[in-house]
Amino acid sequence: MSDAKNKDLDKSREIALKAASEAAKFIASRVGQIRQIDYKSAYNIVTDVDKGSEAIIIEIIRSAFPNDTILAEEGGGQAEGAQANKFDPSRRWLIDPLDGTTNFTHAYPFFAVSIGLEIDGEMQIGVVLNPTNNELFFAQKGRGAFLNNEPIRVSNIDDLAASLLATGFPADTATSKHKNMEPFTHVTNFSHGVRRDGSAALDLCFVACGRLDGFWEMKLAPWDVAAGSLMVNEAGGQVSNLENGPLDFASGHILATNQLVHDQVVTALKVSRSL
């Protein structure tokens, strides 16, 4: 990699960390003080804190990289028509300003800021920061994954029966064809347990640092999994779709494990969907 690209990545890393830190401070200051809750759909809520956090992140990124493409959950980085053409498609930031909004509205301490940078179609930088306990997860392609500056690795559990996993459910579970109920029941019966905590970004980070042995979910958005998927890969884990094919952000379906139980979870999910 050229010196110029290395300098760009170094700068990108610092900007991502700064943006996550400033957004997390704002979110922490607003726990229990929500002023407005809106509905993006019948099941999907957004608060003024989501929007405020996103504005902070985008302002910091735009000030450093005004020509980068931004894909953010609340749409703050979007541009339309001719205006959109000025942005560089080879550098794309994927931002979830508050992953776990429902948790946040209930002051349930499992939510995070998630920022990822994709360059030429490959994730290069991922930052996930939990404002409630200041746990900062960071990964850079080829350089490993870290929790509060300490290297992290996935677990060494090699048996599904001894594995602790996590999953999630789509906001429209009542009407969605991807209910995840059958897989949840089946994998629970054949594992040590399955948790559902409401933040895909943090669940992926927990796989990366060995607190969980695996995680799967359906109908996620690219910003939900961009940073966390890099975290798992850089920590020695494996990330795929539910059938063990390549992860496709657009599909919304993801499986991440410590690699050792990956095939076992794939099989369990396949069986559960055929029951």
Beta strands, then each sheet from edge to edge (+ up, - down):
strand 1: 37-39
strand 2: 45-47
strand 3: 68-72
strand 4: 88-99
strand 5: 112-119
strand 6: 122-130
strand 7: 135-140
strand 8: 144-147
strand 9: 150-151
strand 10: 164-167
strand 11: 193-195
strand 12: 214-217
strand 13: 238-240
strand 14: 254-257
sheet 1: 1+ 2-
sheet 2: 3+ 4+ 5- 6+ 7- 8+ 9-
sheet 3: 11+ 10+ 12+ 14- 13+
end
